[in-house]
Amino acid sequence: MNKFRLLVLMVFCSGLFINTSTSVSTRPDVVNIGAIFSFNSSIGKVSKVTIEAAIKDVNSNPAVLVGTKLKLSMQDTKLSSGFLGIVEALRLMENYTMAILGPQYSVMAHVISHIANELHVPLLSYVATDPTLNSLQFPYFVWTTQSHLFQMAAITEIVAYYGWRDVIAIYIDDDHGRNGVAALGDKLAEKRCKISDKVPMSPDLTHNDITNALVKVVLMESRIIILHIYDTWGLEVLDVACNMQIMGSGYVWIATDWLSSILGTDSSLSLSKLDSIQGVLTLRMHTSDSDFKKSFVSRWRNLTAAGDTDNGLVGLNSYGLYAYDTIWLLAHALDTFFDQGKNISFSNDSSLNEFHGGNLRFDAMCIFEGGKQLRDNILQVNMSGVTGPIKFTPDGNLIHPSYEVINVIGTGFRKIGYWSNSSGLSVVPPKKLNAQPNGSISIQPSLYGPRGWVFSSNGKQLRVGVPIHVSYREFVSRIEGSDMFGGYCIDVYNAARDMLPYPVPSKFIPFGDGHNNIITQDLLHKITTGEFDAMAGDITITTNRTKIVDFTQPYIESGLVVVAPVLKLNSSAWAFLRPFTPTMWCVTGISFLLVGACRTNDEFRGPPRKQFVTINYSNSPFLFHVGETIASTLGCLVLLIWLFVVLILNSSYTASLTSILTVEQLSSPVKGIESLISNNDPIGYRRGSFAKNYLTMELNIQKNRLAPLNSQNEYEKALRDGPKKGGVAAMVDERAYMELFLSARCEFGIIGQEFTKMGWGFRIHNKWLTRSACNSEGAKQDVDRLHLKSFWGLFLLCGSVCFLALLLYLIKMVHQYTRHSDGSSKKSFLSFVKDKEEDADKMQEECKSRAKRRRSEGVSIGRVHEDETSDGSNNRGVYAGYEA
């Protein structure tokens, strides 16, 4: 019984142990991984050495994988990006491979990514950088290097920095080339640049194919050439371009990172190869100068010497560094995979059973059960490698993408700047730049920045449409008996074209029959339909027209104006009477008489001739004699107010007369566009002009009021006839036309101000648009004459003061009369006033006589002293006597 219990206990414990052991992962001794690339390419030579070195370093490091060794199987695609390379990749899948490095070419990467999706095998690419290999379509494809999307962004920044707008793209016509150029086009569009021409090349190109493609490039306008090609043929393309002399002055060649890979790998390029790449710009993935990188670079010579390299020592390029880090990245992901308790297990793919048999053994390909988890672990790795920090963004790209901008100079190359996704172009490495508080620092400008384009030598002539109008041939006209055109607008076009540093062959094509003015809108549509390439003529820039075509900068200022008949007031001998109206002259004259007359002045007595002289003298109060005195305070008050009135009248008269004699005044019943809107008179406009739409749509003038006119003679006749004889009250047209119309017709003028602003002008204006014209003053409006209503306040003030002074004087006389009159002998009031005036006259006479005596005494004293001075007496007495 005890033995039975012991046996049951042993079985239970054994089962417990078995259940426990199945839940704990046992790390395998070996993990199979694969790598597929071209061993003989510039990238493959370096990658083979770095991958083998990384496998050795990982397997010798006890801290990683803890006893598990990586077993690498490498397949050589032998410079093939097509069928043979894909076959080699399929064979690699038969060996229970947990992950694959590569492939090198994007064409293979697209095919193998579909297989990786089916078998759940992570595909780590350190060299295939096609932007379309995204994680959405290919979830098991992982970039362990920078995508070409960032490289194209860097090229775009360079193009935009130098102000180039159009580029030519030369590329291999496969997934790698097409998708890379498509990404470049998208990035250029963000900077308002574009790929003007694309030159595809066959993946199996020959020397003749290269020559034929470059012949096309020579005939193109742009001189900025982007070369996106494989390193296998890149140098040959540049060599042919150099022999064709299309790499000299004026050309800019920008190669993608295939050239930097060659420069980094092959340090023994021949002088002829170096000559063919002089001045070329290229990009290289930037890797930070860490201690880890410096240590690996110092090992490189020993690694290449010990490695199987047919061509001797090779240089280290960026792709080799990323290949080394890819192995370490996979090792860390596998270590995490095993720490999570995962096992390596494969299951048959039932969909491949029907392919049983054959050399490819499709039925031997199995699904990796832990592939999804391993892929997730890869994307979550955060480590430092020889290239710098390695970490993935949520969209599957490595963080901090950056490139170095390299210029090939002499026997080497010069690093002229950097580009990073965060700071753009700079002269500071991205790591240092990110540590600075400020952002981007501009790249160093070159001493010579090529223009980047020329006019195509086999280009078509520029088809320039020319509007033919009935009138205003000074702007555009056809020279009789030839296909040539002249006029102001044609001269402007030719002058601008001649200033260009390259020839622009153009052909003028007339539009219009010359009998009726054209509709400008119809001419503009000819550009949109492709019948014309451009237009040169008197075409006004309006909002609606800018929606159809693009305009140059306006070369003449213009705007809508109103032209109407004017009545000119010619100068005459009596022009000085114009400032005042007759009423004003009468009131002013009467005021002079009333204020200037004085009852007690003896000069106002006597014959009429003597009184007229006195009145004329009194009309100039500013010349009032110094010796004259004012008899009373009331007289002073009246004179003060009158002086003020005369001052205002004098200033106003002078200003008005100056204006009248300086500028001839015009009068017109039309005062401007406002008066035209308010009345119902007909309005003329030039047929085909935008003025019709503006008047009807913007100013709400009825269409039945508008009269279309063709020629200047029709304008003149319609304005002369006026609304009563079937004509128009005014013309509405652009100022440029109206100034030309008025230059020989002085009976019309511009009324009011411009009420629109637009443009179409230069110094050639005087050649075509200036004649022996009327004076510009003739276009000004009439100025009102000075009426009495403008000065009635002054006259009211003066009259009120005079009346008040007279009233006070009468009150004073009445008061004195009542006070001095006695009851026995009463004088009449008039007799009393007369006696007072006589007393005042006597007093004034006595004052005058005393003043005369003083003056005579002063003169006699002066003479006495003069006599003494002539006898030699002291001169001081003269001054004393004069002062006395």
Secondary structure, DSSP 8 states (H G I E B T S, - for coil): -HHHHHHHHHHHHHHHHHHHHHTS----SEEEEEEEE-TTSHHHHHHHHHHHHHHHHHHT-TTSSTT-EEEEEEEE-TT--SHHHHHHHHHHGGG--SEEE--SSHHHHHHHHHHHHHHT--EEESS---TT--TTT-TTEEESS--HHHHHHHHHHHHHHTT--EEEEEEESSHHHHHHHHHHHHHHHHTT-EEEEEEEE-TT--HHHHHHHHHHHHTSSB-EEEEE--HHHHHHHHHHHHHTT-SSTT-EEEE-THHHHHHHH-S---HHHHHHTTT-EEEEE-----HHHHHHHHHHHHHHHHS--TTS-----HHHHHHHHHHHHHHHHHHHHHHTT----EEE-GGGGGG-SSSS-GGG-EEETTHHHHHHHHHT--EEETTEEE-B-TTS-BSS-EEEEEEEETTEEEEEEEEETTTEEESS-HHHHHHSSS--------S-----B---TT---EEEEEE--SS-TTTSEE-TTSS-EESHHHHHHHHHHHTSSS---EEEEEES-SSS---HHHHHHHHHTTS-SEE-SS----HHHHTTS-----SSEE-EEEEEE-EE----TTGGGTTB-HHHHHHHHHHHHHHH--TT-GGGSSSHHHHHHHHHHHT-GGG--TT---S-HHHHHHHHHHHHHHHHHHHHHHHHHHHHHHS--EE-S--SHHHHHHS---EEEETT-THHHIIIIIS---GGGEEEE-SHHHHHHHHHHTGGGT--SEEEEEHHHHHHHHTT-TTEEEES-----EE---TTHHHHH--S---GGGGS-----B-GGGTHHHHHHHHHHHHHHHHHHHHHHHHHHHHH--SSS---HHHHHHHHHHHHHHHHHHHHHHHHHHHHHHHHHHHHHHHHHHTT--THHHHHHHH-
